[in-house]
Amino acid sequence: MIGFIGGTGPEGRGLSLRFAMAGEDVLVGSRDAGRAVEAASKVARRKVSGKVSGALNVEVARRADLVFVTVPYEGQRAALEALRGHLAGKVVVDAVAPVRFEGGAARAVAVASGSAAQEAQALLPESNVVAAFQTVSARDLLNPTVSIDSDVVVCADDAHAKRRVMALAETIRGVRAVDGGGLANARYVEGVTALLLNVNRIYKARAAIKIVGI
Ligand SMILES: NC(=O)c1ccc[n+]([C@@H]2O[C@H](COP(=O)([O-])OP(=O)(O)OC[C@H]3O[C@@H](n4cnc5c(N)ncnc54)[C@H](OP(=O)(O)O)[C@@H]3O)[C@@H](O)[C@H]2O)c1
C-alpha cells in the first residue's frame, strides 16, 4: 500500500489519484482524521481501480510500505521526527521542494543538509529516502484527462528503492522516469522547481521538465 504524509494537499491528492488510477491501494494521511477521510473520499469518487482510504499520518507511516512525504518544507522536520520509528525499514519518497515566494517570485530555500530530501534521510537513518516528483504540477495530476508529458527525475542512494519508485512513476500516463543518481543530486531538482514556478508565472503556463539526449 502507498501512503501519503500530508496527503490532503493538492500534490498528495494528485499523486494519490494517479496511483489509484493505476490500480494501487492508497492511504491519504493528515494530522486530522476527518480531513484525511474527506480527501480520500474525493479521490475515491474519481475513476480509480485501487482502494483509497484516509487515516492519521501516524497510521499511514505504520501501515503503508511505501510512504510519500507531501507536506510543506516548513513542516517536514517535525512530521518526520514524530514518525521515525514507523518509517524504519521503508522506502520514503520525498516530493518536497523548499520554495518560498517573495514579491510574487519563487525562491529556493537554502537547506543546511543540501536538500529537503537529504535532510529527510538524516532524520530517517533507517529508511531509504528517494527524491522524486518535486517538479510535477499538482493541477495536472488532479486532472485525470491530462497526460503528464514530463520526466520525473529520481534520486536515491539505494538502487532497489530507486528502481521501485522509477517503475511506480511510469504508471502515470506520460511520465518517463529518469535516473538522477544519488540523493545528493536532489538539490538540483528541488532548485529547478523554483525555476519552473517562475517560468509558469512569466508565461502563464504549467512548465515541466524533459531531459533530451538520453
Ligand atoms: N502543489 C504542487 O503543484 C507541488 C508540485 C510538486 C511538489 N510539491 C511539493 O509537495 C509538497 C506538498 O505540496 P502541496 O501544494 O500539496 O502543499 P500544502 O497543500 O501546503 O500541504 C499539504 C498538506 O500538508 C499538511 N501540512 C501543512 N502544514 C503542515 C505542517 N506544518 N506540518 C505537517 N503537515 C502540514 C496539510 O495537511 P493536514 O492539515 O491535513 O495535516 C496539507 O494539506 C510541498 O512540499 C511542495 O513543495 C507541490
The ligand as a MOL file (V3000), in Angstrom:
LIG
                    3D

  0  0  0     0  0            999 V3000
M  V30 BEGIN CTAB
M  V30 COUNTS 48 52 0 0 0
M  V30 BEGIN ATOM
M  V30 1 N 1.4420 21.8060 -5.2940 0
M  V30 2 C 2.2590 21.4110 -6.2910 0
M  V30 3 O 1.9700 21.6080 -7.5060 0
M  V30 4 C 3.5470 20.6890 -5.9730 0
M  V30 5 C 4.2950 20.1410 -7.0330 0
M  V30 6 C 5.4560 19.4380 -6.7200 0
M  V30 7 C 5.8740 19.3060 -5.4140 0
M  V30 8 N 5.1470 19.8650 -4.4150 0 CHG=1
M  V30 9 C 5.6100 19.7160 -3.0400 0
M  V30 10 O 4.7190 18.8340 -2.3820 0
M  V30 11 C 4.5050 19.2620 -1.0460 0
M  V30 12 C 3.0110 19.4340 -0.8440 0
M  V30 13 O 2.5350 20.4230 -1.6960 0
M  V30 14 P 1.0320 20.9390 -1.5480 0
M  V30 15 O 0.8580 22.0410 -2.5130 0
M  V30 16 O 0.1080 19.7760 -1.5850 0 CHG=-1
M  V30 17 O 1.1280 21.5500 -0.0560 0
M  V30 18 P 0.0670 22.0360 1.0230 0
M  V30 19 O -1.2960 21.9390 0.4500 0
M  V30 20 O 0.5140 23.3520 1.5400 0
M  V30 21 O 0.2800 20.9710 2.1930 0
M  V30 22 C -0.0550 19.6190 2.0410 0
M  V30 23 C -0.6180 19.1020 3.3580 0
M  V30 24 O 0.4050 19.0960 4.3530 0
M  V30 25 C -0.1750 19.2460 5.6300 0
M  V30 26 N 0.5780 20.2810 6.3710 0
M  V30 27 C 0.5600 21.6170 6.1670 0
M  V30 28 N 1.4050 22.2330 7.0130 0
M  V30 29 C 1.9540 21.2520 7.7680 0
M  V30 30 C 2.8780 21.2390 8.8500 0
M  V30 31 N 3.4300 22.3900 9.2910 0
M  V30 32 N 3.2090 20.0620 9.4020 0
M  V30 33 C 2.6510 18.9030 8.9530 0
M  V30 34 N 1.7620 18.8390 7.9380 0
M  V30 35 C 1.4260 20.0030 7.3670 0
M  V30 36 C -1.6270 19.6640 5.4360 0
M  V30 37 O -2.4220 18.5190 5.7300 0
M  V30 38 P -3.2820 18.3740 7.0720 0
M  V30 39 O -3.5950 19.7660 7.5580 0
M  V30 40 O -4.4810 17.6460 6.5960 0
M  V30 41 O -2.4250 17.5920 8.0020 0
M  V30 42 C -1.7200 19.9720 3.9590 0
M  V30 43 O -2.9710 19.6600 3.3890 0
M  V30 44 C 5.2960 20.5580 -0.8400 0
M  V30 45 O 6.4810 20.2870 -0.1420 0
M  V30 46 C 5.5990 21.0240 -2.2490 0
M  V30 47 O 6.8600 21.6660 -2.3360 0
M  V30 48 C 3.9810 20.5400 -4.6590 0
M  V30 END ATOM
M  V30 BEGIN BOND
M  V30 1 1 1 2
M  V30 2 2 2 3
M  V30 3 1 2 4
M  V30 4 1 4 5
M  V30 5 2 4 48
M  V30 6 2 5 6
M  V30 7 1 6 7
M  V30 8 2 7 8
M  V30 9 1 8 9
M  V30 10 1 8 48
M  V30 11 1 9 10
M  V30 12 1 9 46
M  V30 13 1 10 11
M  V30 14 1 11 12
M  V30 15 1 11 44
M  V30 16 1 12 13
M  V30 17 1 13 14
M  V30 18 2 14 15
M  V30 19 1 14 16
M  V30 20 1 14 17
M  V30 21 1 17 18
M  V30 22 2 18 19
M  V30 23 1 18 20
M  V30 24 1 18 21
M  V30 25 1 21 22
M  V30 26 1 22 23
M  V30 27 1 23 24
M  V30 28 1 23 42
M  V30 29 1 24 25
M  V30 30 1 25 26
M  V30 31 1 25 36
M  V30 32 1 26 27
M  V30 33 1 26 35
M  V30 34 2 27 28
M  V30 35 1 28 29
M  V30 36 1 29 30
M  V30 37 2 29 35
M  V30 38 1 30 31
M  V30 39 2 30 32
M  V30 40 1 32 33
M  V30 41 2 33 34
M  V30 42 1 34 35
M  V30 43 1 36 37
M  V30 44 1 36 42
M  V30 45 1 37 38
M  V30 46 2 38 39
M  V30 47 1 38 40
M  V30 48 1 38 41
M  V30 49 1 42 43
M  V30 50 1 44 45
M  V30 51 1 44 46
M  V30 52 1 46 47
M  V30 END BOND
M  V30 END CTAB
M  END
